[in-house]
Amino acid sequence: MDEMHKPSRRAFLRGSAAAAAGTVAGAASAQTADPLITDVQDWASITGAGVDETPYGMPIEYESHVVRRNVEWLTASPISSINFTPIHALEGTITPQGCAFERHHSGAIELRKEDYRLMINGLVDKPLVFTYADLERFPRENHVYFCECAANTGMEWAGAQLNGVQFTHGMIHNMEYTGVPLRALLNEAGLGAAGDLKDKWVYVEGADASSNGRSIPMEKALDDVLVAFKANGEALRMEHGYPVRLVVPGWEGNMWVKWIRRIEVSDTPTESREETSKYTDVLEDGTARKWTWVMDAKSVITSPSPQMPITHGKGPLVISGLAWSGHGQITRVDVSRDGGITWETARLGKQGDTKALTRFYLDVDWDGAPMLLQARAMDETGYVQPTKDQLRETRGENSVYHNNCIQTWYVNAEGIAENVEVS
Amino acid sequence: MSKSPNILLPALGVTGIVLGGAYGTMTRSYKADEADIARAQAQAAEARLVSQEEANTDLKSQIALVQDSAKAKIAELEARPAVATSMSAPAPVRDGAMGLGREALLEEIAAWDVDVLPDGRGLPEGTGNAFDGEELFADKCAACHGDFAEGVDNWPVLAGGFDTLADEDPVKTVGSYWPHLSTVYDYVYRSMPFGEAGTLTPDETYAIVAYILFSNDLIDDEFELSHENLGAFKMPNKDGFVVDDRPEAEYAAWSVEPCMSNCKEEVTVTMRSVFLVNTPPEGGSESVMNPASVEGLPSFSSAGASFIPEAQAKPEAVVEVAAAAVEEPADEGAELIKAGEKVFKKCKACHEVGNGAKNKSGPQLNALIGRTMGSVEGFKYSNVFQAAADEGRIWDEASLTEFLAKPKSYMKGTRMSFSGLKKEGDQVAIIAYLNSFLGE
């Protein structure tokens, strides 16, 4: 962008000052004419960017703070690590790929479509190798699904930890995937050799150096699993598994193997590193749950939240949040403003899609008094999102994974929100 | 679904437009004198009446038109019920193959299908013991996992932790937690060493796995681990797992109509966020201990907050400032530096460079050229680098190039597990990249 097209610094400062004044006085009681209206602004006079300047657009610079962020001390290396979706600053339900959280075990790799191969072997009639072009010839489907890391909210087992919904709940994204049902590929290789499918498994693994591998029971593999090559209408981003990743709706993100290169039909789970030493949930007595694949119903208020304080004072306030369930549709979300004494049923932005994020709203008149904000989701099975106490009662505090507790934000009289735990 | 409201909607829209037009006529005569105003108002009223009558007639005929066409549309839709229902369907699966893809060759399957099952199926022939494994481990694994598998920094601890699984912070190691030994072989062989996956031979892998068992006191250093006995090896925590029992333990009890009012007598804040998180414009995050306590916060009852606290200790609001435009360096070597930055990805797991670079499992690399070898403060060097430091040897481009090409031949005994940059272009690029941090 050249100098001509930038709003001048003076104009920018003027804009900020006017916005600040608006916060204090309120738009309805403006005493002096707003120079943003009465003065001819640069952007209303000088021409803007041409159509040849931005072949692929990024968000405008004023939104450059809405980015994935990592917490350095969480892991030994950013190459085997995770970052967090800025869910506090997003609206609606679709997560743009560019700010959707990443989790890699050996870094994001650059793999060309031309170099891509997908092998199906094991208990199949005919082991096969597909190219990317082969995959494009199978009948395909489009579905919006959430992908949540099993460790999302995991730090909160030990109590309120990080002050921001991006960090407590940001290991999640929600995209429209285009892909081929896994059952079509299995059918192509033929499952006759597998015999009775009831006790059979598919083992899936990635092409990156970690070759992350997980075992999926055949029943799920034949149900709604997708071998996906597009997200939100465009090619998968490198960090989301370009050119092909697995989509395992409603189940923990670690199973959504990126850069998927091999699918093996087997008579037993592989018991790989990621499904034994990791992604198993230690209970209070030291035993651990394994094969805890489904992500249970969960919700969180994204605004107000620690990164999204109330800046407008008393009066109309939009309480906005997200709800999701790995068991199906979200049917209801309740919101409490007093730490769970009283609940009001929120408005769903639209009817919940199965295994996808649902946006909810509670539109209130804030009286300026402190609040303890909570959200509580229910899904189509009738399951009600539990409190932290309920979770700890059955599991203790060492599970790391699958923390779907009701989250509390304390909002003080100035509108500042903080991550807290309540009695 | 009722069909009629939809039909009336366009008609209401028309009324709005007509009234809006009349209002517009009136407000524009504001500069005339009073008589003119009165006259204009009278005329406007008359015009309004006329135009409303016209509009009404117009409206009626329009409504009739819309309703007629809607009726016709409904009749048409009802005659074709399939159109009125959803046409979406899952992707069809053929009865029989589509003839896509090609048959996988046996050697291709052998190259990729190397996962090992709990009973030992999939293990390649081979053998190894902890005695041989110790040296391999020190060479290839200890930089991250420590000489005794105790773990360096945040890297995984592989040994010990027995009888801690029920503690507050369980230590989940290969010895204390992993249920199957097959998993250790499988993971080491396929995914380790970090940054050089897939380079170990079966014998090396057996030896490293044996060393990990040895460091957990599970075997002695003469035990020969092989494809013949690995599958039958019993791990201590083999029976420590139960299949997901959430349906029985949780779902039934938690799937009840929830309480909506007077659900609790009183609610108090019992804990405040341990860390405040700053989110600087350049990205990432900074965690800062939260000094605030729960003292002085209101309690809540069905009547609301017990009081509105005054001047309470509040967390700093997260400041998110739009990033200032960064000037791209445009000097001649920029391309090379950029290429070097890409090559440096191979090093990033262990080395940091740039502003605030810290020692990780490898030393920080700021101002590397011209620096005495083995001289970074606070870094625990191997003997060979300590000797180089004592001799006062200096990193220059020639020595760094040679080291990067084959670290273990240039510095025999280095703990750096990296096998080297094979391409000359990569060596040149990475040195250009590192040189861009000479001033740090």
Chai-1 contact restraints between the chains, C-beta under 6 A:
chainA,res_idxA,chainB,res_idxB,connection_type,confidence,min_distance_angstrom,max_distance_angstrom,comment,restraint_id
A,E61,B,A322,contact,1.0,0.0,6.0,A-B,restraint_1
A,Y62,B,A322,contact,1.0,0.0,6.0,A-B,restraint_2
A,S64,B,A322,contact,1.0,0.0,6.0,A-B,restraint_3
A,S64,B,A323,contact,1.0,0.0,6.0,A-B,restraint_4
A,H65,B,E320,contact,1.0,0.0,6.0,A-B,restraint_5
A,V67,B,G283,contact,1.0,0.0,6.0,A-B,restraint_6
A,R69,B,T279,contact,1.0,0.0,6.0,A-B,restraint_7
A,R69,B,G284,contact,1.0,0.0,6.0,A-B,restraint_8
A,R69,B,S285,contact,1.0,0.0,6.0,A-B,restraint_9
A,N70,B,G284,contact,1.0,0.0,6.0,A-B,restraint_10
A,V71,B,S285,contact,1.0,0.0,6.0,A-B,restraint_11
A,T75,B,N154,contact,1.0,0.0,6.0,A-B,restraint_12
A,A76,B,D153,contact,1.0,0.0,6.0,A-B,restraint_13
A,A76,B,N154,contact,1.0,0.0,6.0,A-B,restraint_14
A,A76,B,W155,contact,1.0,0.0,6.0,A-B,restraint_15
A,S77,B,A349,contact,1.0,0.0,6.0,A-B,restraint_16
A,I79,B,A349,contact,1.0,0.0,6.0,A-B,restraint_17
A,M119,B,A104,contact,1.0,0.0,6.0,A-B,restraint_18
A,M119,B,W112,contact,1.0,0.0,6.0,A-B,restraint_19
A,N121,B,A104,contact,1.0,0.0,6.0,A-B,restraint_20
A,N121,B,I109,contact,1.0,0.0,6.0,A-B,restraint_21
A,N121,B,D113,contact,1.0,0.0,6.0,A-B,restraint_22
A,K126,B,E103,contact,1.0,0.0,6.0,A-B,restraint_23
A,P127,B,A104,contact,1.0,0.0,6.0,A-B,restraint_24
A,P127,B,I109,contact,1.0,0.0,6.0,A-B,restraint_25
A,L128,B,G101,contact,1.0,0.0,6.0,A-B,restraint_26
A,L128,B,A104,contact,1.0,0.0,6.0,A-B,restraint_27
A,V129,B,G101,contact,1.0,0.0,6.0,A-B,restraint_28
A,V129,B,R102,contact,1.0,0.0,6.0,A-B,restraint_29
A,V129,B,A104,contact,1.0,0.0,6.0,A-B,restraint_30
A,F130,B,G101,contact,1.0,0.0,6.0,A-B,restraint_31
A,D134,B,L100,contact,1.0,0.0,6.0,A-B,restraint_32
A,D134,B,G101,contact,1.0,0.0,6.0,A-B,restraint_33
A,R137,B,L100,contact,1.0,0.0,6.0,A-B,restraint_34
A,P139,B,A91,contact,1.0,0.0,6.0,A-B,restraint_35
A,P139,B,P92,contact,1.0,0.0,6.0,A-B,restraint_36
A,R140,B,A91,contact,1.0,0.0,6.0,A-B,restraint_37
A,E141,B,A91,contact,1.0,0.0,6.0,A-B,restraint_38
A,G159,B,M271,contact,1.0,0.0,6.0,A-B,restraint_39
A,A160,B,M271,contact,1.0,0.0,6.0,A-B,restraint_40
A,A160,B,S273,contact,1.0,0.0,6.0,A-B,restraint_41
A,Q161,B,V274,contact,1.0,0.0,6.0,A-B,restraint_42
A,L162,B,F275,contact,1.0,0.0,6.0,A-B,restraint_43
A,L162,B,V277,contact,1.0,0.0,6.0,A-B,restraint_44
A,N163,B,S273,contact,1.0,0.0,6.0,A-B,restraint_45
A,N163,B,L276,contact,1.0,0.0,6.0,A-B,restraint_46
A,N163,B,V277,contact,1.0,0.0,6.0,A-B,restraint_47
A,G164,B,V277,contact,1.0,0.0,6.0,A-B,restraint_48
A,F167,B,V277,contact,1.0,0.0,6.0,A-B,restraint_49
A,P181,B,A91,contact,1.0,0.0,6.0,A-B,restraint_50
A,R183,B,V93,contact,1.0,0.0,6.0,A-B,restraint_51
A,A184,B,V93,contact,1.0,0.0,6.0,A-B,restraint_52
A,N187,B,V93,contact,1.0,0.0,6.0,A-B,restraint_53
A,E188,B,A97,contact,1.0,0.0,6.0,A-B,restraint_54
A,A209,B,A197,contact,1.0,0.0,6.0,A-B,restraint_55
A,S210,B,S191,contact,1.0,0.0,6.0,A-B,restraint_56
A,S211,B,R190,contact,1.0,0.0,6.0,A-B,restraint_57
A,S211,B,S191,contact,1.0,0.0,6.0,A-B,restraint_58
A,R262,B,W112,contact,1.0,0.0,6.0,A-B,restraint_59
A,T268,B,L117,contact,1.0,0.0,6.0,A-B,restraint_60
A,T270,B,D115,contact,1.0,0.0,6.0,A-B,restraint_61
A,E271,B,P118,contact,1.0,0.0,6.0,A-B,restraint_62
A,E271,B,H180,contact,1.0,0.0,6.0,A-B,restraint_63
A,E271,B,T183,contact,1.0,0.0,6.0,A-B,restraint_64
A,R273,B,T183,contact,1.0,0.0,6.0,A-B,restraint_65
A,R273,B,Y187,contact,1.0,0.0,6.0,A-B,restraint_66
A,T276,B,W178,contact,1.0,0.0,6.0,A-B,restraint_67
A,T276,B,P179,contact,1.0,0.0,6.0,A-B,restraint_68
A,T276,B,T183,contact,1.0,0.0,6.0,A-B,restraint_69
A,S277,B,W178,contact,1.0,0.0,6.0,A-B,restraint_70
A,V282,B,P170,contact,1.0,0.0,6.0,A-B,restraint_71
A,D285,B,A166,contact,1.0,0.0,6.0,A-B,restraint_72
A,G286,B,L165,contact,1.0,0.0,6.0,A-B,restraint_73
A,G286,B,A166,contact,1.0,0.0,6.0,A-B,restraint_74
A,T287,B,G240,contact,1.0,0.0,6.0,A-B,restraint_75
A,T287,B,V242,contact,1.0,0.0,6.0,A-B,restraint_76
A,A288,B,G240,contact,1.0,0.0,6.0,A-B,restraint_77
A,A288,B,F241,contact,1.0,0.0,6.0,A-B,restraint_78
A,R289,B,V242,contact,1.0,0.0,6.0,A-B,restraint_79
A,R289,B,D244,contact,1.0,0.0,6.0,A-B,restraint_80
A,K290,B,F241,contact,1.0,0.0,6.0,A-B,restraint_81
A,W291,B,V243,contact,1.0,0.0,6.0,A-B,restraint_82
A,W291,B,D244,contact,1.0,0.0,6.0,A-B,restraint_83
A,T292,B,D244,contact,1.0,0.0,6.0,A-B,restraint_84
A,Q307,B,V318,contact,1.0,0.0,6.0,A-B,restraint_85
A,P309,B,A317,contact,1.0,0.0,6.0,A-B,restraint_86
A,D338,B,F300,contact,1.0,0.0,6.0,A-B,restraint_87
A,G339,B,V267,contact,1.0,0.0,6.0,A-B,restraint_88
A,G339,B,F300,contact,1.0,0.0,6.0,A-B,restraint_89
A,G340,B,C263,contact,1.0,0.0,6.0,A-B,restraint_90
A,G340,B,K264,contact,1.0,0.0,6.0,A-B,restraint_91
A,I341,B,C263,contact,1.0,0.0,6.0,A-B,restraint_92
A,I341,B,K264,contact,1.0,0.0,6.0,A-B,restraint_93
A,I341,B,S302,contact,1.0,0.0,6.0,A-B,restraint_94
A,T342,B,S261,contact,1.0,0.0,6.0,A-B,restraint_95
A,W343,B,M260,contact,1.0,0.0,6.0,A-B,restraint_96
A,A369,B,G304,contact,1.0,0.0,6.0,A-B,restraint_97
A,A369,B,A305,contact,1.0,0.0,6.0,A-B,restraint_98
A,A369,B,I308,contact,1.0,0.0,6.0,A-B,restraint_99
A,P370,B,P298,contact,1.0,0.0,6.0,A-B,restraint_100
A,P370,B,A305,contact,1.0,0.0,6.0,A-B,restraint_101
A,L372,B,F300,contact,1.0,0.0,6.0,A-B,restraint_102
A,G382,B,S255,contact,1.0,0.0,6.0,A-B,restraint_103
A,Y383,B,Y251,contact,1.0,0.0,6.0,A-B,restraint_104
A,Y383,B,S255,contact,1.0,0.0,6.0,A-B,restraint_105
A,V384,B,W254,contact,1.0,0.0,6.0,A-B,restraint_106
A,V384,B,P258,contact,1.0,0.0,6.0,A-B,restraint_107
A,P386,B,W254,contact,1.0,0.0,6.0,A-B,restraint_108
A,T394,B,A249,contact,1.0,0.0,6.0,A-B,restraint_109
A,T394,B,E250,contact,1.0,0.0,6.0,A-B,restraint_110
A,N398,B,P170,contact,1.0,0.0,6.0,A-B,restraint_111
A,Y410,B,V269,contact,1.0,0.0,6.0,A-B,restraint_112
A,A413,B,I308,contact,1.0,0.0,6.0,A-B,restraint_113
A,I416,B,K314,contact,1.0,0.0,6.0,A-B,restraint_114
A,I416,B,A317,contact,1.0,0.0,6.0,A-B,restraint_115
A,E418,B,S273,contact,1.0,0.0,6.0,A-B,restraint_116
A,E418,B,P315,contact,1.0,0.0,6.0,A-B,restraint_117
A,N419,B,S273,contact,1.0,0.0,6.0,A-B,restraint_118
A,V420,B,V269,contact,1.0,0.0,6.0,A-B,restraint_119
A,V420,B,R272,contact,1.0,0.0,6.0,A-B,restraint_120
A,E421,B,T270,contact,1.0,0.0,6.0,A-B,restraint_121
A,E421,B,M271,contact,1.0,0.0,6.0,A-B,restraint_122
A,V422,B,V267,contact,1.0,0.0,6.0,A-B,restraint_123
A,V422,B,V269,contact,1.0,0.0,6.0,A-B,restraint_124
A,S423,B,V267,contact,1.0,0.0,6.0,A-B,restraint_125
A,S423,B,T268,contact,1.0,0.0,6.0,A-B,restraint_126
A,S423,B,T270,contact,1.0,0.0,6.0,A-B,restraint_127
